[in-house]
Amino acid sequence: MRCERHGRLRNALLMSLLLVLPALGAGCAGESESVMVFAAAGARPAVDEACERFEERYGTAVEVSYGGGGEVLSRMISLKKGDVYIAPEQGFMEKAAEEGAIDPETVATVAYMIPVLAVQEGNPKHIAGLSDLAAPGVRVAVTRPESTLLGEYAPEIFEKAGLGEEIGENVVTEAARPDLLVTWLSEGMVDAVITWHFYETMAPDDLDVVPLGPDQLTGIGEMQVAVSTYAEDRDLAQSFVDFLLSAEGKAVFEKHGYIVDAEEVEEYWPLAE
């Protein structure tokens, strides 16, 4: 009798396990995948919103590691992980390709950026153009040429205006990233900077923009995206890239002040074929 009772108890336990184990397995299989993105800090507002929309639409979580364009690239290479790289300027993507960190076949431009002259909000120094940057007492800041494409463009713009030496004497500091220039303007540390046009939309209370004509420019910036060679799920990584390039994705960047229409960019600078 006791053996029969023990047998029934053993069978009941086995049945319970058979019911519970499939449920546990289904729970693990149902956990959502995620996309790991390494992106430039200056693009954070637009990238954050794009990630939120991707998550809402596809139910896939997106983890983003932010920093300077070169900083996050080095981090991605060092860790040998990450699914997508978002470069703030085309120069960083070229370096990523040289390092074998991205698949060159997946590189695409998400948005375009135009160099502009930006001044403190309200323009207290009454700066109307590049010639005013050469005036005594005007504090000018630019980005470093070794760390940003914008840092290469700034002195070229000054030289093209025939004011390279004069404005150069008023350059009081250099920033590692363009977003730092905006901070310095808002804090009154400098009077004028050469930065990207979209900061007028992203930080309207911190600066005023004095546009530069197409004939004053020496180039533009392209925010580019690519699938990393470290991606564990290349199809998932590509789906995120495709979303950024979709009408919905580009609308996010346009909302944050970027130019997404190639024809509009041609008004400022001819795109390479």
C-alpha positions as CSV (number, residue, x, y, z in Angstrom):
1,M,0.0,0.0,0.0
2,R,2.8,2.3,1.0
3,C,4.7,1.5,-2.3
4,E,1.6,2.3,-4.3
5,R,1.1,5.6,-2.5
6,H,4.8,6.5,-3.2
7,G,4.3,5.5,-6.8
8,R,1.4,7.9,-7.2
9,L,3.3,10.7,-5.5
10,R,6.3,10.1,-7.8
11,N,4.1,10.2,-10.9
12,A,2.5,13.4,-9.7
13,L,5.9,15.1,-9.3
14,L,6.9,14.0,-12.7
15,M,3.8,15.4,-14.3
16,S,4.4,18.7,-12.5
17,L,7.9,18.9,-13.9
18,L,6.7,18.1,-17.4
19,L,4.3,21.0,-17.1
20,V,6.7,23.5,-15.6
21,L,9.8,22.9,-17.8
22,P,8.2,23.8,-21.1
23,A,6.9,27.0,-19.5
24,L,10.4,27.9,-18.3
25,G,11.8,27.1,-21.8
26,A,9.2,29.3,-23.5
27,G,10.0,32.2,-21.1
28,C,13.7,32.1,-22.1
29,A,13.0,31.8,-25.8
30,G,10.6,34.7,-25.5
31,E,13.1,37.1,-24.1
32,S,13.6,40.0,-26.6
33,E,16.9,40.4,-28.5
34,S,18.7,43.7,-28.3
35,V,20.8,45.9,-30.6
36,M,24.0,47.4,-29.3
37,V,24.9,50.8,-30.8
38,F,28.0,52.9,-30.5
39,A,27.2,56.5,-31.3
40,A,28.5,60.1,-31.2
41,A,27.4,62.0,-28.1
42,G,26.5,65.1,-30.2
43,A,23.7,63.2,-31.9
44,R,22.2,61.9,-28.7
45,P,18.8,63.7,-28.8
46,A,18.1,62.4,-32.3
47,V,19.5,58.9,-31.7
48,D,17.7,58.5,-28.5
49,E,14.3,59.3,-30.1
50,A,15.1,57.0,-33.1
51,C,15.9,54.2,-30.7
52,E,12.7,54.7,-28.8
53,R,10.6,54.5,-32.0
54,F,12.5,51.4,-33.1
55,E,11.7,49.7,-29.8
56,E,8.1,50.7,-30.0
57,R,7.7,49.5,-33.5
58,Y,9.6,46.2,-33.3
59,G,9.7,45.4,-29.6
60,T,13.5,45.1,-29.7
61,A,15.6,46.9,-27.1
62,V,18.4,49.2,-28.2
63,E,21.4,49.8,-25.9
64,V,23.5,52.8,-26.8
65,S,27.1,53.7,-25.8
66,Y,27.8,57.4,-26.3
67,G,31.0,59.4,-26.5
68,G,33.2,61.2,-29.0
69,G,33.1,59.7,-32.5
70,G,36.7,58.4,-32.2
71,E,36.2,57.5,-28.6
72,V,33.2,55.2,-29.2
73,L,34.9,53.7,-32.2
74,S,38.0,52.8,-30.1
75,R,35.7,51.4,-27.4
76,M,33.9,49.2,-29.9
77,I,37.1,47.9,-31.3
78,S,38.6,47.3,-27.9
79,L,35.6,45.4,-26.6
80,K,35.1,43.6,-30.0
81,K,31.3,44.0,-29.5
82,G,28.5,46.1,-30.9
83,D,26.1,45.8,-33.7
84,V,25.9,49.3,-35.2
85,Y,28.3,52.3,-35.4
86,I,26.9,55.8,-35.9
87,A,29.7,58.1,-36.9
88,P,29.2,61.9,-36.5
89,E,31.3,62.7,-39.6
90,Q,32.4,60.7,-42.6
91,G,36.1,60.7,-41.5
92,F,35.3,58.5,-38.5
93,M,33.5,56.0,-40.7
94,E,36.5,55.9,-43.1
95,K,38.7,55.1,-40.1
96,A,36.2,52.4,-38.9
97,A,36.5,50.8,-42.3
98,E,40.3,50.9,-42.3
99,E,40.3,49.2,-38.9
100,G,37.9,46.5,-40.1
101,A,35.3,47.4,-37.5
102,I,32.4,47.9,-39.9
103,D,31.1,46.3,-43.1
104,P,31.9,48.9,-45.9
105,E,29.0,47.5,-47.9
106,T,26.5,48.7,-45.2
107,V,27.7,52.3,-44.9
108,A,25.0,54.9,-45.5
109,T,24.4,58.5,-44.8
110,V,21.6,59.3,-42.3
111,A,21.9,63.1,-42.3
112,Y,23.9,66.1,-43.5
113,M,25.5,68.9,-41.5
114,I,26.4,72.4,-42.7
115,P,29.2,74.5,-41.0
116,V,27.9,77.8,-39.6
117,L,29.1,80.7,-37.5
118,A,27.4,80.6,-34.1
119,V,27.5,83.4,-31.5
120,Q,26.1,83.9,-28.0
121,E,22.4,84.2,-27.7
122,G,21.3,87.8,-28.5
123,N,24.6,88.3,-30.3
124,P,26.0,90.9,-27.8
125,K,29.2,91.5,-29.8
126,H,27.0,92.2,-32.9
127,I,28.9,89.7,-35.1
128,A,27.5,89.8,-38.6
129,G,30.1,87.8,-40.5
130,L,33.5,86.3,-40.6
131,S,35.3,89.6,-40.8
132,D,34.0,90.5,-37.4
133,L,35.8,87.5,-35.9
134,A,39.1,89.4,-36.6
135,A,38.1,92.4,-34.5
136,P,40.1,93.0,-31.3
137,G,38.8,91.3,-28.2
138,V,36.6,88.7,-30.0
139,R,37.1,85.3,-28.5
140,V,36.8,82.5,-31.1
141,A,36.7,78.8,-30.5
142,V,36.9,75.9,-33.0
143,T,37.2,72.1,-32.7
144,R,40.5,70.3,-33.0
145,P,41.4,69.3,-36.5
146,E,42.9,66.0,-35.4
147,S,39.6,64.9,-33.7
148,T,36.8,66.4,-35.9
149,L,36.2,67.2,-39.6
150,L,34.7,70.5,-38.5
151,G,38.1,71.3,-37.0
152,E,39.6,71.0,-40.4
153,Y,37.0,73.1,-42.1
154,A,37.2,76.1,-39.7
155,P,40.7,77.3,-40.6
156,E,40.0,76.5,-44.3
157,I,36.9,78.8,-44.1
158,F,39.0,81.5,-42.5
159,E,41.7,81.2,-45.1
160,K,39.1,81.2,-47.9
161,A,37.8,84.5,-46.6
162,G,41.4,85.9,-46.6
163,L,41.3,86.2,-42.8
164,G,43.2,83.1,-41.7
165,E,46.0,84.8,-39.8
166,E,43.7,87.6,-38.3
167,I,41.0,85.2,-37.0
168,G,43.6,82.7,-36.0
169,E,45.0,85.2,-33.5
170,N,41.6,85.4,-31.9
171,V,41.2,81.6,-31.5
172,V,41.4,81.2,-27.7
173,T,40.7,77.5,-27.4
174,E,39.9,74.3,-29.2
175,A,37.3,71.6,-28.3
176,A,37.4,67.9,-28.8
177,R,33.8,67.8,-29.8
178,P,31.4,70.3,-31.5
179,D,28.8,70.1,-28.6
180,L,31.4,71.5,-26.2
181,L,31.5,74.7,-28.3
182,V,27.8,75.2,-27.6
183,T,28.4,74.8,-23.9
184,W,31.2,77.4,-24.0
185,L,28.9,79.9,-25.8
186,S,26.1,79.4,-23.4
187,E,28.4,79.9,-20.4
188,G,29.9,83.1,-22.0
189,M,33.4,81.6,-22.2
190,V,33.7,82.5,-25.9
191,D,32.0,84.9,-28.3
192,A,31.9,82.9,-31.6
193,V,32.5,79.4,-32.9
194,I,32.3,77.5,-36.1
195,T,29.9,74.6,-35.5
196,W,27.2,72.5,-37.3
197,H,23.9,74.1,-38.3
198,F,21.7,71.7,-36.4
199,Y,22.7,73.1,-33.0
200,E,20.4,76.0,-33.7
201,T,17.5,73.6,-33.4
202,M,19.0,71.5,-30.6
203,A,20.1,74.4,-28.4
204,P,18.0,77.5,-29.4
205,D,18.4,79.2,-26.1
206,D,22.1,78.9,-26.0
207,L,23.2,80.5,-29.3
208,D,22.3,82.4,-32.4
209,V,23.4,81.4,-35.9
210,V,25.0,83.6,-38.6
211,P,24.7,81.5,-41.8
212,L,27.6,81.2,-44.1
213,G,27.1,81.3,-47.9
214,P,27.9,78.3,-50.1
215,D,30.8,80.2,-51.5
216,Q,32.3,80.6,-48.0
217,L,32.3,76.8,-47.3
218,T,35.0,74.2,-47.9
219,G,32.9,71.1,-47.3
220,I,30.0,69.6,-45.3
221,G,29.5,66.8,-42.8
222,E,27.7,63.5,-43.2
223,M,26.4,61.5,-40.3
224,Q,26.9,57.9,-41.3
225,V,25.8,54.5,-40.0
226,A,27.0,51.0,-40.7
227,V,26.7,47.4,-39.4
228,S,29.7,46.4,-37.2
229,T,31.8,43.4,-38.0
230,Y,31.3,42.3,-34.4
231,A,27.5,42.0,-34.8
232,E,26.2,38.7,-33.5
233,D,23.0,39.0,-35.4
234,R,23.7,40.9,-38.7
235,D,20.1,40.8,-39.9
236,L,18.9,42.4,-36.7
237,A,21.7,45.0,-36.9
238,Q,20.8,45.7,-40.5
239,S,17.1,46.1,-39.6
240,F,18.1,48.9,-37.2
241,V,20.2,50.6,-39.9
242,D,17.3,50.3,-42.4
243,F,15.0,51.9,-39.8
244,L,17.3,54.9,-39.5
245,L,17.3,55.3,-43.3
246,S,13.5,54.9,-43.6
247,A,11.2,57.9,-43.9
248,E,10.3,57.5,-40.2
249,G,13.9,57.4,-39.1
250,K,15.0,60.4,-41.2
251,A,12.0,62.4,-40.0
252,V,13.5,62.1,-36.5
253,F,16.8,63.6,-37.6
254,E,15.0,66.3,-39.5
255,K,13.0,67.2,-36.4
256,H,16.3,67.7,-34.6
257,G,17.6,70.1,-37.2
258,Y,19.6,67.8,-39.5
259,I,19.3,68.0,-43.3
260,V,18.1,64.6,-44.7
261,D,17.3,65.7,-48.3
262,A,20.3,65.3,-50.6
263,E,18.9,67.9,-53.0
264,E,18.8,70.5,-50.2
265,V,22.4,69.8,-49.4
266,E,23.4,70.4,-53.0
267,E,22.4,74.1,-52.4
268,Y,25.3,74.3,-50.0
269,W,27.8,71.8,-51.4
270,P,27.9,69.4,-54.3
271,L,27.8,65.8,-53.1
272,A,30.4,63.4,-54.4
273,E,29.0,60.8,-56.8
